[in-house]
Structure formats: structure tokens, C-alpha cells
Amino acid sequence: MQSHPLVLSELIARLRWLVALRWIAAVGIVAATLIVRLIGGISLPVTPLLIIAAAVAAMNAFFWLQLRRSGCDLTDSRCAVNRASAQIALDLLLLTMLLHFVGGIENPFFLYYVFHIIIASILLSAFATYVQVTVALILFGGLVVLELVGFVPHVTIAPISTGAYRDSGFVLAVLAAFGSTLYLAAYMATSIVGRLREREHEVLALRDNLQAEQERLRLAYRKLQETEDAKARYMRTVGHQLRAPLAAVQTLLSTSIEGLAGPEQAETSDLLQRAENRTREMLRLVDDLLALTRLRSVAVARVARPVALDDIARRVVDLFAAEAKAKRVSLETSLAVLPAVQGDPVGLDDLLANLVSNAIKYTPAGGSVQFSLKNEDDQVVIQVADSGMGIAPDELGHIFDEFYRSERARALVKEGTGLGLAIVRAVVEAHEGDISVESAPGKGTTFTVTLPVARKKSDHAAEGGRVDRLDDRSPEHGDGPLLRFRQQGAKT
Amino acid sequence: MEQAQGGGQGGPEPAPDAGREGRRRAKILIVDDDPDVVAATRLTLERRGYCAVTAANATEGEQKLEAERPDLILLDIMMPTGTEGFHFVWRVRQHPHAACRDIPIVVVSAIHRTTDLRLYPDEADREYAPGEFLPVQGFLDKPVDMGELTHVIETLLASQRHP
């Protein structure tokens, strides 16, 4: 039978336990002898008993040394089992000798044979256990019969001696009871132990399967990571490859349009203008896709550096001031001086630019946009509030989805890639921040982003960061654990 | 090819007369490996009264620099190897002739973000100390907005004339 390493170590542990018990037994024999003799005042053959105790101790010392020397090297359970068998057989022999000196069949302590049978059923196979039972029977039966016929002198212990050892009827009855008890006990114990062993094997097999599954999962995970990285690299390359010619086409178109001055060229000019607009749209899409890909494949821990958010915010405001003015939307700012945040400068720029750009885009003329930046406890709070068209409740759950643009948004503003908020979410997640939206149709929208100021550096920055990203998109996390949507009551 | 000078032709807004003389004389060197961008940019500049010379790579750029002595350089940073543009800038700034050394350079680049990051050279370019700023006078994103381009050029040329 193949020995599972766990089963083997369990067996050796049990052997050690047996050796430990035997020490106690040796001490017990000595103690019992002395107590009975000295305190009980009962006459006992002390010397032979003490010699037997010494023999037990000596034998145990041998077994103990044997275990210490090669206990850890046992690779075959059969060796351990054989040792156990030998020990138990010797125990039975010594018990028999002990019993002879304390009155043989007259001393009820022959019941102690049962302990050895129980131990045997734990350590040995069912068959071996029955063998040990037979050995016990032969030893005890032999002793008792020999005392009965007088071959071996009986040792009489005064208080318990009844002379029954000479009564063959009595001896037979006791031996019958003794034998049947031992066999039945062996049967019961080995049945239970057998079933336990079955369960144990099942559990071990399950455990092994589980470990194999875990290994397979780990490999699959790693492959997934590699695939994601390859995908991101590919997208990045394609994006960059698309960008250059698109930019060139747009330049060519705008230069052409500029040269078409006269009224007779108005038609051509119009068509070219439409072409230029579409090209601009494509460029924006490529830029957004590149931004998103970049965020998903670059671990922020790798590019993180101290970033002056207020500087970036001011630049973003400058960038959109003209557009806001042209639309007659007021852009108010409240930008506190902030401590440096550890983060990705490009990502944070994207975050602020997208939020402000959206706010202006979806606010009709005469409206207002409030952009605020402040420091609260251990985090930076960014808030972009607009008095624009707002977001309907059934749209709120989707606004951060890639390419999602609600019907109402599309109606108000024709162009848009639908990636702006996906980028915003990716940046927030990358910085372990939080984002919430408050909005109601016609009542405006407020986006609130909080970012932790001190980012913990992970031990395996690059790898750790990447694994985290994949976790964020695993099924249990659903839409992303960081987003809260609150329905808004009234907002002016 | 008509040069769109006046407003009546629907071209770019004319600059005040005082500057036109200076503008017509200003020579701009365009260094870019994309022939289409070169064609369009040259046309745009010439419409606005500038004189344009072109180079398709850094080597040709240096030749033209010596031969033509432009007043300003428009440089595409993402030329074939990716760092050619950086090297060109540094070589210009170390040119034996003082006049060449101080030529304003405007970098036009297909890296599509206007962030401080772009002032740091590529990590792969170990010759430069990380964080060292590139000694250029302006950064523009491709596709270049012609109005912005004109504005940047005029500002830089004006500051050259009146330091």
C-alpha cells in the first residue's frame, strides 16, 4: 500500500506516543508495587516486579533510540508498522509475566490486555490486530493452563486469592470470556478504525486534488496576465500607429480648407470641413483609447511620483477657459494649495481634464461649472459641479462604462467617444481613490473624487500593481468596488 | 500659389502692418520626416508671409541650419529613431556659431499630451540626466493648430528681435 506522507508522519507520531505511554507504564508498575506493598501492607514479590519494570524501561529506551535515529528517515510505512507489531507483541509478553507475579487468573487486572488490543487496532491492520489477539490468548491462556496443571508455580496474593486457579471449570469460563472479549473488541475497534482510515484517505486525496487545482489556477492566472499585457501593448502600438497618419490627414485637410477662399469653392470647403471634423473625432477616439490602455497596463506604482495637483488643475482650467467662455458657461474655481500627491501625472491630468470638459460640454449656455480642489484629513477632494442637463437614474449605473453615451447626452452633444468617464474611473482606481456622482435630470451633476494623499508602496511594485488591476476586474468585483451612486434631491 | 495676406481672401487674419515686413523676411526651418506634414506646414507658413526651408532628418537639418541660417526651427521630435530630435537640439545648442546656438526651437510632436512629462527625455536615452529640461522654447501637439503655431512663432521672433 502506498504511504501518503501525511499518513506516514501520523504513524510515526503514534509510535512516539506509544513509547511515551510505555514510560508511564514502567513508572506505574513501580509505583503500584510500592504502594501496594508499603502502604497496603500486602505481600508481593517485589523484586521480580521491579525487574519487569526495568525490562519495560530498557525495552522502551531501545525503541526510543531507534525512533530518534531513524524515525525521520522512514519512507515506508511497512517498516513503521512492523516496529509497532514487535513492540505490541513484547508488551503482551511482559504483561503476561507481570500478571504471573501478581496472581495470574485471580488478579482482575488481566483486563489490561484490552488496552494493547485497542492500540494494536489503531496502529496495525485488521489482520495484524487479530494476530496480536491470538498472541495474547496464547500467552495468557498458556500461563493460566500451566498454573492450573502445576507446571508453573502460582503466586498467591493474600487478599485476592481464592484458589480458583486450580478450578478447571473456572479457568475455562474465564478464558472463554477473555478470548471472546478480545476478539470482539478487536473486531469493533478495527471496524471503526478502518472506516476512519477510509475517510482519511478521501480527505488526503481531496487535499492533493485541491493543491493541483490551485497550481493550475495560478498558471492560468499568470497566462491571463501575460495575455492582458500583450493585448495592452498591441493596442498601444496600434494606437500610436494610427495617430500619426490621422494627425497628418487632419493637418492636410485644415491647410486645404484654409486655401479654399472663394464662394465658388464653398461646396468643396464644406465637404472638406466635414472630413476634418470626422478626422478630429477619430483622433480623439485614438487618444482616449490610448489613455485607457495605458492606465490599464501600467502599474501606477511604477510611474508614481509627487504630483502638484493644484498646478495640473490650473493648467486644465487654462485649457478649457476659452471653450467655456465661447459657450457662455462660467467656470469658477476654488483651488487650494495642496501637498503633493503620489501619483501618475498623466493619469491625473486626464482625470481633471475629462471631468471639467464633460461639465462644460453638458451645460447649456448661461450655466456654470464649479471646480474645487481641497485637502481634507488624509485625502484630496476634487469636486466638479455643473448646472447642466444632469443624469437620469437609469443612466447613472452605466456612465462609467466604456463607450457608453446616454440618449440624452447624444441628443445634446453630437460628438463624444464615450470613454471619458471610463478613463476617469481607471485613474481613480489606479490611485486607490473613490468617486461618487450626485445628479438629477435638469438639475446638474456633481462629481466628487477623493484620493488618498500618502500612497502605500507595495513590496513588489510592478507585479503587485498589475495583479491588483486584474483583481479589480474579476467577476466578484462586478462593476468596480469603488463607485457609489447617490440619487440627488435638489441642487441649484 | 497665392499667398493669403489679406482678409478678403478668407485666409488668416493679417498682422499689423508694422510686423509684416519683419515677417516676410523671417526664415523658418521645418525638420520633420513626414513629407505630408512638411508640405502642409510649409504651405501654411508661406501663406502667412514666412519663408520656409525643410529637412527630412536631423543630418539634413544640421546642413540646412548652416546653409540657410533660419530664424526659427520647427522640430519633429519623433523622427525615425525616437531620440534623433533630442540629439539635434543638443547639437544646435552646442554649435560653434553663437547665432546658431540661440536659434529658437519649437518642438512639434506626435506625443499627444501637453504635460511636463514630455520635457523629460526617454528613459532609454541614457545620455541625458533624468529630469533635465530640453532647451527648447515651445512644445506643440500634432495635429498642430495653425493659429497656435502662428502665435508661438510670432511671439518667439518678436522676443528675438527685442530681447
Interface residues (C-beta under 8 A of the other chain):
Chain A: H240 R243 A244 L246 A247 A248 V249 Q250 T251 L252 S254 T255 E258 G259 L260 A261 G262 L283 D287 L290 P345 V346 D349
Chain B: A4 Q9 G10 G11 P12 D34 D36 V37 A39 A40 T41 L43 T44 R47 M78 A110 H112 R113 T115 D116 L117 K142 P143 V144 M146
